[in-house]
Amino acid sequence: MQRLALFDLDNTLIDLDAAFLLWAQEFAEEHRLSRKAVDHLIKLDRNGLPHRELFFAKVRERFKLSNSAANLWAAYRRRMPHLVECRPEVIAALAELRALGWRVGIVTNGTADNQLGKIQQTGLGDAVDGYALSGIEGIRKPDTGLFEIAARRCGVSLAAGGWMVGDHPVADIGGGHTAGLRTVWIDRGAGVGHEHSPDYVVTDVIDAMEILCTVSK
């Protein structure tokens, strides 16, 4: 199996939940909402709505805001790339993988402006060999096509195998399995079962990278 490692972005390479909390606090202050509003936004986010347009439609209705849901969502996309962070040790671990001969990529669902902004603002664009974004390519994980594009951007073929690391049981683990990749699941305490069991389960992406360094020796 070739040394190809594909990583999810949100809540894998970056802590989106922490950034969302910062955004919720800013949003509540901007719109003069209470602390309870922050709790409501977090709860609504964790309910796993299928799309942010629906999320902001519910936010607009709940707080009787004059801005349209589309405008609220656009503002969110502009702001979020400036709130997310990639820990220095994650950037360093990616560099170590590449020094060991791994081709490293990002494969993520989400709108082009939001996801590309996160990759650029955090320095991840320079830390990987390539990336594939659903908002640009028009296909979403778990579709194998997005994994194929990411592998090609890294200069290799998906047919030779590799690894997928991510936190979503279906998009990352199921998608990776279908794409012929071995998988590492970032277990963030959701307790969700897997139709396809991951090869490894960890709680932090650093642990996943240590596994990859070990299997490559």
HUPEZI-V964206 format. One line per field, one symbol per residue. phi: phi as a letter, one per 40 degrees, with the letter a starting at -180 (. if undefined). Layout:
phi->???
//
This chain:
phi->.ccbbbbcccgbcbcccccccccccccccccfbccccccccccccccgccacccdcccccccbfcccccccccccccccddcbcbbddccdcccccdcccgccbabbachccccccccccccgcdccbcaabbccccgbbdcdddcccccccccgbbcccgibbbabccccccccccccgbcbbcccbgcgccbcbcccabbbaccccccccccccc
//
